[in-house]
Amino acid sequence: MTERDEEREERIKMRIIVDAYTVDEQAYGWHAYLDDTMDFPFEARCRTELEESPLNEGETVRVVDMSSTEPTLSQQFVTVEWMNRELGVPLRQLEAVDASDDTEQAITDWHYWLER
C-alpha cells in the first residue's frame, strides 16, 4: 500500500471531493479536477498493460483530452492518439513523460487515490 501523503490527502479532500456526498459525485469531482488541471496535449508512457486497453507497456502516446467515457471512482479515461486514431484509455495505466508540473501532479494524485 502507498504511504500516506498529508499534502496530497488535503488536496484531494479540499479540492477534488469537497462537497461530494455520493460515489458518483466524487467520480465527477475527480473528472473535473483532472480536466481542469492537466494541460493537454502531453506525452505519456504506458506503465502497465490492461485488458481494456490496446496499449503495451512502455509504449508512448499523446494524450489530447479527457474521454467522454463515464467516470467512476476507480476509472477515469483520457483520449489518446494511437495508430492514426483517437481512443479512450484508463488514466491509471499512464505516466507523464513530457508534461507540465500540474499535469504530472494530477496524474500522480489519481494514482495515489487508486493505490490508497
Order of alpha helices (4+ residues) and beta strands (2+ residues): alpha-alpha-beta-beta-beta-beta-beta-alpha
